[in-house]
Amino acid sequence: MSFEGDAQAIQHVKEAIAEGKNWYLALLEAVKLWRSPEEDYNGRHFSYLIDKEAFDWLVLAERLCEEVDGFIPERELIDLLFFERAPMEVTKDEFEELIGNAKYQAYLNYLYGILVEEILFLAVVGEIRKARRGLGLTKDDGVTDEAYQRLYGSDQQELVERFRKEKGYPRRKSISLSQLKEFTYWLFKQRLKKCDKSCVASDTKKALATLHYYLKLKGRNLP
C-alpha cells in the first residue's frame, strides 16, 4: 500500500536535484513527505517504521536514492548508506526541521530502541569477556547467552521464541534483517519493563559512551 505523499516525495527529490539543490538536503525534504510505513518495491520488502514506532530513515533514504540513480555522486551515496556519513554537516535542529518533528521523534525511538540497544549488548558482551579473561578463561562459549540473561533475564533462544509468539511470526531457522531490528526493539521494551529507572539510565549512559567512542573513530556524529 502506498500513499499520495510517497509520489510527492519521489517527485520532490527528482525536481529539487534537477534544479541544483544539494542531493542530501533534497533527500531529507523528501523523507518528510513520505507516508508509507513499509512497501514492496522491485522484489524487495522495505520496512521504514519498525513496530509502528521506530523510524529507520536510512532504509527510506536508500529507497528514495533509487529514484535518482546516477544523479548522486557514488562515493557520497556509499558513505551515507553503508557508513552513515552524510556529505554535509547539519545540526540536530536542522535535521529535525528537514525531516519533520514526527519522523524525528520516531527516529529517536530507532536510535535509542535499536541502535543504542545493540551497542549496549555489545558493551555487556565485552564486560563478560574481560571478566572471564581476568579469571584465565579464554573461550567465548556461552558469552552471548550470559549477556542476554544479564540484560533481559532469559537466553537468546527463549527470547526469540517469546518474541515470535507475541508477534505471531512463524518459527524459522533464520531471521530477516528487518525482523532482527524489530526483535531488538522488542528487547529494548522488555528491558524497560524489567529494570528500574536508575538501571535503565545507567545502561543507556554506558551504551551512549560506547557509541560515541565508535563514532569518533569513524569521524562522524549522530544527526
C-alpha positions as CSV (number, residue, x, y, z in Angstrom):
1,M,0.0,0.0,0.0
2,S,1.4,3.4,-0.9
3,F,0.2,6.9,-0.1
4,E,-0.1,10.1,-2.1
5,G,2.8,11.6,-0.1
6,D,5.1,8.9,-1.4
7,A,4.7,10.1,-5.0
8,Q,5.1,13.7,-3.8
9,A,8.4,12.7,-2.1
10,I,9.7,11.0,-5.2
11,Q,8.7,13.9,-7.4
12,H,10.3,16.4,-4.9
13,V,13.7,14.7,-4.7
14,K,13.9,14.4,-8.5
15,E,12.9,18.0,-9.2
16,A,15.0,19.5,-6.3
17,I,18.2,17.8,-7.5
18,A,17.4,18.7,-11.1
19,E,17.1,22.4,-10.0
20,G,20.6,22.2,-8.4
21,K,19.7,21.7,-4.7
22,N,22.2,19.6,-2.8
23,W,21.0,16.0,-3.1
24,Y,21.3,15.3,0.7
25,L,19.0,18.3,1.6
26,A,16.6,17.3,-1.2
27,L,16.6,13.7,0.2
28,L,15.8,14.9,3.7
29,E,13.0,17.1,2.5
30,A,11.6,14.1,0.6
31,V,11.8,12.0,3.7
32,K,9.4,14.5,5.4
33,L,6.8,14.0,2.6
34,W,6.9,10.2,2.7
35,R,3.9,8.4,4.3
36,S,4.1,4.6,3.8
37,P,5.5,2.7,6.8
38,E,6.6,-0.2,4.5
39,E,6.3,-1.3,0.9
40,D,7.3,-3.9,-1.6
41,Y,9.4,-2.4,-4.4
42,N,11.5,-4.1,-7.1
43,G,11.2,-7.5,-5.5
44,R,12.3,-6.3,-2.1
45,H,10.4,-5.5,1.1
46,F,11.3,-2.2,2.6
47,S,10.3,-1.6,6.3
48,Y,10.7,2.0,7.3
49,L,8.7,2.2,10.6
50,I,9.6,-0.7,12.9
51,D,6.8,-1.8,15.3
52,K,4.9,1.4,14.2
53,E,7.2,3.5,16.3
54,A,10.9,3.4,15.3
55,F,11.8,5.1,12.0
56,D,14.7,3.6,10.1
57,W,15.4,6.6,8.0
58,L,18.4,5.2,6.2
59,V,16.3,2.4,4.7
60,L,13.9,5.1,3.3
61,A,16.9,7.1,2.1
62,E,18.1,4.0,0.2
63,R,14.7,3.6,-1.4
64,L,14.5,7.3,-2.4
65,C,18.0,7.3,-3.8
66,E,17.0,4.5,-6.2
67,E,14.7,7.0,-7.8
68,V,17.6,9.4,-8.7
69,D,20.2,6.7,-9.5
70,G,23.0,8.3,-11.4
71,F,22.4,11.8,-10.1
72,I,24.2,11.3,-6.8
73,P,28.0,11.0,-6.5
74,E,28.7,7.3,-6.0
75,R,31.2,7.9,-3.2
76,E,28.8,10.1,-1.3
77,L,26.0,7.7,-1.7
78,I,28.1,4.7,-0.4
79,D,29.3,6.8,2.5
80,L,25.7,7.6,3.6
81,L,24.1,4.2,3.0
82,F,27.0,1.9,4.2
83,F,28.9,4.1,6.6
84,E,26.2,6.6,7.7
85,R,28.5,9.5,6.8
86,A,26.5,12.4,5.4
87,P,28.0,14.6,2.6
88,M,27.4,17.7,4.6
89,E,27.1,18.8,8.2
90,V,23.6,19.5,9.5
91,T,22.7,20.2,13.2
92,K,20.2,18.2,15.1
93,D,17.7,21.0,14.9
94,E,18.2,21.3,11.1
95,F,17.9,17.6,10.7
96,E,14.6,17.6,12.7
97,E,13.2,20.5,10.7
98,L,14.1,18.9,7.4
99,I,12.5,15.5,8.1
100,G,9.7,16.9,10.3
101,N,9.1,16.6,14.0
102,A,7.0,13.4,13.9
103,K,9.6,11.5,11.9
104,Y,12.4,12.9,14.1
105,Q,10.7,11.6,17.2
106,A,10.3,8.2,15.6
107,Y,13.9,8.3,14.5
108,L,14.9,8.8,18.2
109,N,12.9,5.7,19.0
110,Y,15.1,3.9,16.5
111,L,18.2,5.5,17.8
112,Y,17.6,4.5,21.5
113,G,15.5,1.4,21.0
114,I,17.6,-0.3,18.3
115,L,21.0,1.3,17.7
116,V,21.8,2.1,21.3
117,E,20.3,-1.2,22.4
118,E,22.7,-3.1,20.0
119,I,25.6,-1.1,21.4
120,L,24.6,-1.9,24.9
121,F,24.5,-5.6,24.2
122,L,28.0,-5.4,22.7
123,A,29.2,-3.5,25.7
124,V,27.9,-6.1,28.1
125,V,29.4,-8.9,26.0
126,G,32.8,-7.0,26.2
127,E,32.4,-6.8,30.0
128,I,31.8,-10.5,30.3
129,R,34.7,-11.4,28.1
130,K,37.0,-9.1,30.1
131,A,35.9,-10.6,33.4
132,R,36.4,-14.1,32.0
133,R,39.9,-13.3,30.8
134,G,40.7,-11.9,34.3
135,L,39.9,-15.4,35.6
136,G,42.1,-17.0,32.9
137,L,39.2,-18.1,30.7
138,T,39.8,-17.6,27.0
139,K,36.8,-19.4,25.4
140,D,33.7,-17.4,24.5
141,D,31.3,-20.3,25.0
142,G,28.0,-19.0,26.4
143,V,29.1,-15.4,26.5
144,T,26.2,-14.3,24.2
145,D,23.5,-16.1,26.3
146,E,25.1,-14.7,29.5
147,A,24.7,-11.2,28.1
148,Y,21.0,-11.9,27.2
149,Q,20.4,-13.3,30.7
150,R,22.0,-10.3,32.3
151,L,20.1,-7.7,30.3
152,Y,16.8,-9.5,29.6
153,G,16.5,-12.4,32.1
154,S,16.5,-15.3,29.5
155,D,18.8,-16.8,26.9
156,Q,18.6,-15.9,23.2
157,Q,16.5,-18.8,22.0
158,E,13.9,-18.4,24.6
159,L,13.6,-14.6,23.9
160,V,13.3,-15.2,20.2
161,E,10.6,-17.7,20.7
162,R,8.7,-15.4,23.0
163,F,9.1,-12.5,20.5
164,R,7.8,-14.6,17.6
165,K,4.9,-16.0,19.6
166,E,3.9,-12.5,20.7
167,K,4.1,-11.1,17.2
168,G,2.5,-14.1,15.5
169,Y,5.6,-14.9,13.4
170,P,6.3,-18.4,12.3
171,R,9.3,-20.3,13.8
172,R,12.2,-20.3,11.4
173,K,15.9,-21.2,11.5
174,S,16.9,-17.8,10.3
175,I,15.7,-14.2,10.8
176,S,15.4,-11.3,8.3
177,L,17.3,-8.1,8.9
178,S,14.0,-6.1,9.4
179,Q,12.7,-8.7,11.9
180,L,16.0,-8.7,13.7
181,K,15.7,-4.9,14.2
182,E,12.1,-5.4,15.4
183,F,13.4,-8.1,17.8
184,T,16.0,-5.6,19.2
185,Y,13.3,-3.0,19.7
186,W,11.2,-5.6,21.4
187,L,14.2,-6.4,23.7
188,F,14.5,-2.7,24.5
189,K,10.9,-2.6,25.6
190,Q,11.4,-5.8,27.7
191,R,14.4,-4.2,29.4
192,L,12.4,-1.0,30.2
193,K,9.7,-3.2,31.9
194,K,12.2,-5.3,33.8
195,C,14.6,-2.7,35.1
196,D,14.2,0.3,37.4
197,K,14.8,3.8,36.1
198,S,18.3,4.1,37.6
199,C,19.4,0.9,36.0
200,V,18.0,1.9,32.6
201,A,19.7,5.3,32.9
202,S,23.0,3.6,33.8
203,D,22.8,1.2,30.9
204,T,21.8,3.9,28.4
205,K,24.8,6.1,29.6
206,K,27.1,3.1,29.1
207,A,25.8,2.4,25.6
208,L,25.9,6.1,24.5
209,A,29.5,6.4,25.7
210,T,30.5,3.3,23.7
211,L,28.5,4.6,20.7
212,H,30.2,8.0,20.7
213,Y,33.6,6.3,21.0
214,Y,32.9,4.2,17.9
215,L,31.5,7.3,16.1
216,K,34.6,9.3,17.0
217,L,36.8,6.5,15.5
218,K,34.7,6.8,12.3
219,G,34.9,10.6,12.3
220,R,31.2,11.2,12.4
221,N,28.4,12.4,14.7
222,L,24.7,11.4,15.0
223,P,22.3,13.6,13.1
